[in-house]
């Protein structure tokens, strides 16, 4: 047995006051046989929320007799010192800023979703400088640590960290894992029997091939797409004609590109954006559980917390895809399942297992291209399958991709490059170029109007532009 299996480790969570932190800590218990953390350190700048999430996390760890202790602090250097692995779930400006991002874009007829388009752009401008500062601290106090970034927009932050950062960074997204899980359920086989190829950028990717025990399943899946869409929510947003035309299975976020006008119309018809809904769910929840935590009624707080996060999960993408507040995940598992094998935490911990225990797993991650996709620069961060071992991730060759995919990837990657430059340098022209080239933004006039309003609304979070 690899002796490293028995070595204790420290895991630090940046953005530890995030609403999902306690679920993540709960999920760690499923992996303690292979990964022996002795400390999980939560860091956040919001002391009140950190007290709540830290106390809930400590409660669930203690109640399950976790082998690790949970600590929490508002001192980033303290939290990072001695860390072996770092999860980042930073949200600069919290949920209110997300709601502003969405509403400003919608004012000009553009989707404001937080991972792509103007919404992702605004979040990146706020978040990239903060993450680069954490990267600098990591390089000083735990230079051998791996940073696994969950923060949105994940691909853009991975691009910034790899271009300007000073730590070992990997972008994490569970979209491919969710698609593979849906396919395994549809085909009624264990996911280990499937080889599901994937390429693209974060939230802009496609599955070109699906093999079951070495036999290509894509012709059958395209032919029976109506059945697949009915059985798997991740594919239910797309019309069969579109899928058969492109000949690939798209990431669900491509809905925002293929049906941009419809997604905007649906949100406007509901009268409420996803960010506004999250604010309405999170704020009352925090107000309810804060006194419970202070009074030591942690079991009651934990119950309320789980029920509210289930509701949050169950309305995901409902506004954008149908204009109704129905439960798009009604046949799926509750919120805590996101932190099982197929979710963010499961993927991130599989990365840690592969590095720490040299497991040689193939995982889909956001990493520098290094020639993987023909036509992109070596330092362009892409979302592709990687062989992960003690040396970290190595992207597996993709080669030339269909023109239909590259026609979207190329302008979005150009947008990402400009966005990173703008965030790092406070460069107005680069910021304007970023929005101008993005496929969702219809004109230079709209790009400039959105940018100027973002710079005003988020002035306190964008000192680099002052």
C-alpha positions in Angstrom: 0.0 0.0 0.0 1.2 3.5 -0.8 2.4 5.0 2.4 1.0 8.4 1.4 -2.5 6.9 2.0 -1.8 7.2 5.8 -0.3 10.7 5.7 -2.5 13.3 7.2 -3.3 16.4 5.1 -4.8 19.9 5.5 -7.6 21.0 3.2 -8.3 24.7 3.0 -11.5 26.1 1.6 -11.4 29.7 0.3 -14.8 31.2 0.4 -15.7 29.0 3.4 -18.7 31.0 4.3 -20.4 29.9 1.0 -23.8 28.3 1.4 -22.6 24.9 0.3 -19.6 24.6 2.6 -21.4 22.5 5.2 -22.6 20.1 2.6 -19.1 19.8 1.2 -17.6 19.0 4.7 -20.4 16.4 5.1 -19.4 14.9 1.8 -15.8 14.5 2.8 -16.8 11.7 5.2 -17.4 9.4 2.2 -13.7 9.6 1.3 -11.9 9.3 4.6 -10.8 5.7 3.9 -8.5 7.0 1.2 -7.9 10.6 2.1 -6.8 11.2 5.7 -7.4 14.9 6.3 -6.6 16.0 9.8 -7.8 19.6 9.3 -10.3 21.3 7.2 -9.7 25.1 7.4 -12.5 27.5 6.3 -11.5 31.0 5.3 -13.8 33.9 4.4 -13.9 37.7 4.8 -17.5 37.6 6.0 -17.2 37.0 9.7 -20.9 36.5 10.4 -21.5 34.0 7.7 -18.3 32.2 8.4 -19.4 31.7 12.0 -22.7 30.2 10.7 -21.2 27.9 8.1 -18.1 27.1 10.2 -20.3 26.1 13.2 -22.6 24.0 11.0 -19.6 22.3 9.4 -18.0 21.6 12.8 -21.3 20.2 14.0 -21.7 17.8 11.1 -18.1 16.7 11.4 -18.3 16.1 15.1 -21.7 14.4 14.9 -20.2 11.9 12.4 -17.0 11.5 14.4 -14.9 12.8 11.5 -11.1 12.2 11.8 -10.4 15.8 11.0 -11.0 19.0 12.9 -12.8 22.0 11.4 -11.3 25.4 11.9 -12.4 28.8 10.6 -10.7 32.1 10.3 -10.9 35.5 8.5 -7.1 35.4 8.1 -6.2 34.0 4.7 -2.5 33.5 5.5 -3.5 31.5 8.6 -5.9 29.3 6.7 -3.5 28.6 3.9 -0.4 28.0 6.0 0.5 24.3 5.7 -2.3 23.5 3.3 -1.8 20.5 1.0 -4.9 21.1 -1.1 -7.1 24.1 -1.5 -10.7 24.4 -2.7 -11.8 27.8 -3.9 -15.5 28.8 -3.7 -14.9 32.6 -3.6 -17.8 34.9 -4.4 -16.8 38.5 -4.5 -19.8 40.7 -3.9 -21.9 37.7 -2.8 -25.3 36.9 -4.2 -26.4 40.5 -4.5 -23.7 41.3 -7.0 -24.8 38.3 -9.1 -28.3 39.6 -9.2 -27.0 43.0 -10.4 -24.9 41.2 -13.1 -28.0 39.5 -14.4 -30.4 42.5 -14.2 -28.0 44.9 -16.0 -27.5 42.5 -18.9 -31.2 41.8 -19.2 -31.8 45.6 -19.4 -30.1 45.4 -22.8 -31.7 42.2 -23.9 -28.7 40.0 -23.1 -28.4 37.0 -20.8 -26.6 37.7 -17.5 -25.9 34.2 -16.4 -23.0 34.1 -13.9 -20.7 31.7 -15.8 -20.9 33.0 -19.4 -21.6 36.2 -21.2 -21.8 39.6 -19.4 -22.7 38.0 -16.1 -19.6 35.8 -16.1 -17.6 38.8 -17.3 -18.6 41.0 -14.4 -18.0 38.2 -11.9 -14.5 37.6 -13.4 -13.6 41.3 -13.1 -14.4 41.2 -9.4 -12.9 37.8 -8.7 -9.6 37.5 -10.7 -7.6 40.1 -8.7 -8.7 38.5 -5.4 -7.8 35.0 -6.6 -4.4 36.2 -7.8 -3.7 37.7 -4.4 -4.6 34.3 -2.8 -2.3 32.7 -5.4 0.6 35.0 -4.2 -0.1 33.9 -0.5 -0.2 30.3 -1.5 3.2 30.6 -3.2 4.6 32.0 0.1 3.0 29.7 2.7 2.2 26.4 0.9 4.0 26.5 -2.4 3.5 22.7 -3.0 -0.3 22.9 -2.6 -2.7 22.3 -5.4 -5.5 24.9 -5.8 -8.8 23.3 -7.1 -11.1 26.1 -8.2 -14.9 25.8 -8.0 -15.5 29.6 -8.2 -17.4 30.9 -11.2 -16.6 31.5 -13.9 -14.4 28.5 -13.5 -12.7 28.5 -16.9 -11.9 32.2 -16.8 -10.4 32.0 -13.3 -8.4 29.0 -14.4 -7.2 31.0 -17.3 -6.2 33.9 -15.1 -4.5 31.7 -12.5 -2.5 29.9 -15.1 -1.5 33.0 -17.0 -0.8 35.4 -14.1 -0.8 33.3 -10.9 2.0 31.7 -9.0 0.5 28.4 -7.8 -0.6 25.1 -9.2 -4.2 25.6 -10.2 -6.9 23.4 -11.8 -10.4 24.4 -12.8 -13.1 22.1 -11.6 -16.6 21.6 -13.2 -18.7 18.5 -12.9 -20.8 19.0 -16.1 -19.0 16.2 -18.0 -19.4 13.9 -15.0 -23.1 14.7 -14.8 -23.5 14.0 -18.5 -21.7 10.7 -18.2 -23.8 9.7 -15.2 -27.0 10.5 -17.2 -25.8 8.4 -20.1 -25.0 5.4 -17.8 -28.5 5.6 -16.3 -30.1 5.8 -19.8 -28.0 2.8 -21.0 -28.6 1.0 -17.7 -24.9 0.3 -17.2 -22.2 1.2 -14.7 -20.4 4.4 -15.7 -17.1 2.5 -15.5 -18.1 0.7 -18.7 -18.5 4.0 -20.6 -15.9 6.0 -22.4 -17.3 9.5 -22.9 -15.1 11.8 -24.9 -15.3 15.5 -24.2 -13.8 18.8 -25.5 -14.4 22.5 -25.2 -14.2 25.4 -22.8 -15.9 25.5 -19.4 -19.6 25.5 -19.9 -19.0 25.4 -23.7 -18.3 21.7 -24.4 -19.5 18.7 -26.4 -19.5 15.0 -26.2 -18.4 13.7 -29.7 -18.2 10.0 -28.9 -19.7 7.6 -26.4 -18.4 4.0 -26.3 -19.9 1.2 -24.3 -17.4 -1.7 -23.9 -15.6 -0.3 -26.9 -18.7 -0.1 -29.1 -19.7 3.4 -30.5 -23.2 4.4 -29.1 -23.5 7.8 -30.6 -25.5 6.8 -33.7 -28.0 5.1 -31.5 -28.1 8.0 -29.0 -28.7 10.5 -31.8 -31.5 8.3 -33.3 -33.2 7.9 -29.9 -32.5 11.4 -28.6 -36.2 12.0 -27.7 -35.9 9.1 -25.3 -32.6 10.3 -23.9 -33.9 13.9 -23.4 -37.0 12.5 -21.6 -34.9 10.4 -19.3 -32.1 12.9 -18.6 -32.6 16.5 -17.6 -29.1 17.6 -18.8 -30.2 16.9 -22.4 -33.8 17.9 -22.1 -33.2 21.5 -23.1 -32.3 20.8 -26.7 -34.5 19.9 -29.8 -33.8 16.6 -31.5 -33.3 18.4 -34.8 -30.4 20.5 -33.3 -28.7 17.5 -31.8 -28.8 15.5 -35.0 -27.6 18.4 -36.9 -24.5 18.9 -34.8 -24.0 15.2 -34.3 -22.8 15.7 -30.7 -24.2 15.9 -27.2 -23.8 19.5 -25.9 -23.2 20.7 -22.3 -26.4 22.0 -20.9 -25.0 25.5 -20.8 -24.9 25.6 -24.6 -28.7 26.2 -24.2 -27.8 29.8 -23.6 -26.0 30.0 -26.9 -28.3 28.0 -29.1 -31.5 29.5 -27.5 -30.2 32.9 -26.3 -33.3 34.9 -27.2 -35.6 32.2 -25.7 -33.7 32.1 -22.4 -33.8 35.9 -22.1 -37.6 35.9 -22.9 -38.2 33.1 -20.3 -36.4 35.0 -17.5 -38.2 38.3 -18.3 -41.6 36.5 -18.3 -40.9 35.1 -14.8 -40.0 38.6 -13.5 -37.1 37.2 -11.4 -33.5 36.1 -12.2 -31.7 33.1 -10.8 -29.5 35.4 -8.7 -32.5 37.3 -7.3 -34.1 34.0 -6.4 -30.9 32.9 -4.6 -30.9 36.1 -2.6 -34.5 35.5 -1.6 -33.6 32.0 -0.5 -30.3 32.6 1.2 -30.9 35.8 3.2 -34.0 34.5 5.1 -32.2 31.2 5.7 -29.2 32.9 7.2 -31.6 35.1 9.3 -33.3 31.9 10.6 -30.3 29.7 11.4 -28.0 32.4 12.8 -29.8 32.6 16.2 -30.2 28.8 16.2 -26.4 28.4 15.8 -25.7 31.0 18.5 -28.1 29.1 20.8 -26.5 25.8 20.1 -29.6 24.4 18.3 -27.4 23.0 15.5 -29.5 20.0 14.6 -32.5 22.3 14.0 -30.3 24.7 11.9 -28.9 21.8 9.9 -32.4 20.5 9.0 -33.5 24.0 7.8 -30.3 24.4 5.9 -30.7 21.1 4.0 -34.3 21.8 3.2 -33.6 25.2 1.8 -30.7 24.0 -0.3 -32.9 21.2 -1.7 -35.3 23.9 -2.9 -32.4 25.9 -4.4 -31.2 22.9 -6.3 -34.6 21.9 -7.5 -35.2 25.2 -9.4 -31.9 25.3 -11.2 -32.2 26.5 -14.8 -36.0 26.6 -14.5 -36.4 30.3 -15.4 -34.0 30.2 -18.4 -35.4 27.0 -20.0 -39.1 27.2 -19.5 -40.1 30.5 -17.9 -41.7 28.6 -15.1 -40.6 27.9 -11.6 -41.1 24.2 -11.8 -38.7 21.6 -10.5 -36.4 20.6 -13.3 -34.7 18.1 -11.0 -37.8 16.6 -9.6 -36.6 13.1 -10.6 -33.1 13.7 -9.3 -31.5 13.4 -5.9 -31.6 16.2 -3.3 -28.9 18.9 -2.9 -26.5 16.8 -0.9 -26.1 14.5 -3.9 -24.1 17.2 -5.7 -21.3 16.4 -3.3 -21.3 12.7 -4.0 -19.2 10.9 -6.6 -20.6 12.7 -9.6 -20.6 16.2 -8.1 -18.0 18.9 -7.6 -16.7 17.5 -4.3 -16.5 14.0 -5.8 -14.6 15.2 -8.8 -12.2 17.4 -6.7 -11.5 14.6 -4.3 -10.9 12.2 -7.2 -8.3 14.8 -8.4 -6.7 14.7 -5.0 -6.7 10.9 -4.9 -5.1 10.7 -8.3 -2.3 13.2 -7.3 -1.8 12.0 -3.7 -2.1 8.3 -4.4 -0.8 8.3 -8.0 -4.1 6.7 -9.2 -3.7 7.4 -12.9 -7.4 8.4 -13.4 -8.8 10.1 -16.5 -10.8 13.1 -15.4 -12.3 16.1 -17.2 -10.6 19.4 -16.0 -9.8 22.9 -17.0 -6.1 23.1 -17.8 -3.8 24.8 -20.3 -4.3 23.5 -23.8 -0.6 22.6 -24.6 -1.5 21.5 -28.2 -4.5 19.4 -27.1 -7.1 21.2 -29.3 -5.7 22.2 -32.7 -6.2 25.9 -33.5 -6.0 27.1 -29.9 -2.9 28.6 -28.2 -0.8 26.4 -25.8 -1.7 28.6 -22.8 -5.4 28.7 -23.6 -7.2 27.0 -20.8 -9.6 24.3 -22.1 -11.9 21.8 -20.6 -10.8 18.3 -21.7 -10.0 14.9 -20.4 -6.8 14.6 -18.5 -4.6 11.8 -17.2 -4.1 12.7 -13.5 -1.3 11.2 -11.4 1.3 12.4 -8.9 2.5 15.0 -11.3 -0.9 16.5 -11.8 -3.1 16.6 -14.9 -1.9 16.0 -18.4 -4.4 16.8 -21.1 -5.2 14.0 -23.6 -5.0 14.8 -27.3 -8.2 16.0 -29.0 -6.8 17.3 -32.3 -9.0 19.0 -34.9 -12.6 19.6 -33.7 -15.7 20.2 -35.9 -16.0 23.7 -37.4 -19.4 24.1 -35.8 -17.8 23.8 -32.3 -14.7 25.9 -33.1 -16.9 28.7 -34.5 -18.2 29.2 -30.9 -15.0 28.3 -29.0 -12.8 30.7 -30.8 -14.7 34.0 -30.1 -15.4 32.9 -26.5 -11.8 32.2 -25.9 -10.9 35.6 -27.4 -13.4 37.1 -25.0 -11.8 35.2 -22.1 -8.3 36.5 -23.0 -9.5 40.1 -23.1 -11.5 39.6 -19.9 -8.4 38.3 -18.0 -6.3 41.2 -19.3 -9.0 43.7 -18.3 -9.3 42.3 -14.8 -5.6 42.1 -14.2 -4.6 45.5 -15.6 -7.8 47.5 -15.2 -7.8 48.0 -18.9 -11.1 49.6 -20.1 -10.3 48.9 -23.8 -9.7 45.3 -23.1 -12.9 45.0 -21.2 -14.8 46.6 -24.0 -13.2 44.3 -26.5 -14.2 41.3 -24.4 -17.9 42.1 -24.4 -17.8 43.2 -28.0 -16.6 39.9 -29.3 -18.8 37.7 -27.1 -21.4 35.9 -29.2 -24.2 36.8 -26.8 -23.6 40.6 -27.1 -25.3 41.9 -30.3 -23.3 45.1 -30.8 -20.5 47.4 -29.7 -23.2 49.9 -28.5 -24.7 47.3 -26.2 -21.3 46.1 -25.1 -20.3 49.6 -24.0 -23.6 50.3 -22.3 -23.3 47.1 -20.2 -19.6 47.7 -19.4 -20.2 51.3 -18.2 -23.1 50.2 -16.0 -21.1 47.3 -14.5 -18.2 49.6 -13.7 -20.6 52.0 -11.9 -22.7 49.3 -10.1 -19.6 47.4 -8.9 -17.3 50.3 -8.3 -16.4 49.2 -4.8 -15.2 45.8 -6.1 -13.3 47.1 -9.1 -10.5 49.4 -7.8 -8.3 48.5 -10.7 -10.5 50.6 -13.0 -10.4 53.7 -10.9 
